[in-house]
């Protein structure tokens, strides 16, 4: 895994772990936990986009982040419903929360691939392995204006069937004059 | 589920006896004693009391007594097991639906065999069927981790609503079953407070008929197999020695000829020529005058079908009895819908509400052809209604598609994103990782992204404003 992305995820795990500990100890309510969790997500996604090389405060950066953060909020509402319905804290929730930490991979790869019009990004939740995805985009710039060959590279031996199919189909994915062909 | 009733203002408040330190049987007086001791005991069935073991031991063995009764019980259970079920979550939380599905799929090991054990207790025990609700902790509201069938013979009822029963382990220990950890399914629980809710199961209802049919079938079996002494023939003019020789000769002759069932006629050689032979017959076992075997069998089948809640046509063909035409058969079938296991099925759905999250619902599916026909008729009407709404421009095509999707007429795969919340899993659905549908999506390279609402996007913008500042 990319070293910068790994550090970002570790930082997110620490923040999210704090929120989960507070929830487990019943220092905060599920509603307070959800608000705190959402704030951690927004901060983490902004940091990730910046680490990928795109200013998160720029209009295009905000547009990307709005989408990635809203997607995580969508899943978070389901998680919150489960927590609110459960009579007690469940150990499995910490692992589930960890998957949100890994979602920072999507804005990170959006930045790393220079916001190219790619159909999907690693860890964006569009694969069967969701945010556990260990794949990466390898982008080769070609001659001419906005011409790229993009390769979906698998980083794990236990890739899911979506990732295996992508590796075959997007080898390469061709972008010519800024458009996927 | 502890006693939800505050009985302090009820005359029944003294009927409650908190259970502590073991099982205690208190018999304060006769419980329908006239009926149970006076009549049922004549047929060998023990009395119906709050201690059900002796009676249920006999009732549970009834399928071994009469083949037709066994077939009726078996068919009734198989019909229920074959129905399957669906789990629906109105909030579309897949985890909840999947957890609920796993809970029922793993009922006492696996759903099909667990349910068969459970339903046998329901149909064949006055004590009813019992399910243990295993929870994550001792708290009565904690997460349900498993459902287990409990042998009804090992359950003793109490009069304490907080601990309604005790379970006798194989090591002869007694385990209390608090109300939040157990569920009971009893057919026709007695209104008699001294019976502690003991019911009147299908086998109890059919008992006398089972005994009678067993006797009739035994009589005919022995008659056709030639193994009984049907009469005493008084023959004079024949010595005792001659008679014994004749019987031995007949047995040996039958064995020699390879006869197993039919003994044939007894030949007695050598008459006493001084005395003229005479012949008198005393019948020992014979059918009464006017006895009609078919009529008895038909009556038994009707009683069996009523007891186990089966349509009579499931037990015997209706043709040739004036009930063979389709309309009458259908009327009889519909009248059977509310009987027997229909009540149990409702009890089970109520039970699932105790253990499922509020938004998750359990429902029985139907494999019955009549139900499917009705479903098809309903869908035809729904399609006609939606088409009319579309034609009159009350709705547009996406809205019509959504309505068809909600009515489960249009498959999800053929419709655009479902905008109405709600997820359904059936007992035959696999976890999403293994479904062919998911593999198909994998082949398409991209899992469909979630449909984001404007509220979610606005929340994301607000959060980013906090993190990045208003820019």
Interface residues (C-beta under 8 A of the other chain):
Chain A: X38 X39 X41 X42 X43 X46 X56 X57 X62 X65 X66 X67 X69 X70 X71 X73 X74 X75 X77 X78 X81 X82 X85 X86 X87 X88 X90 X119 X120 X125 X126 X127 X128 X160 X161 X162 X165 X166 X169 X170
Chain B: X91 X92 X93 X94 X95 X96 X136 X137 X139 X141 X142 X143 X357 X358 X359 X433 X438 X439 X441 X442 X443 X445 X446 X447 X449 X450 X452 X453 X456 X457 X459 X460 X461 X463 X464 X466 X467 X468 X469 X471
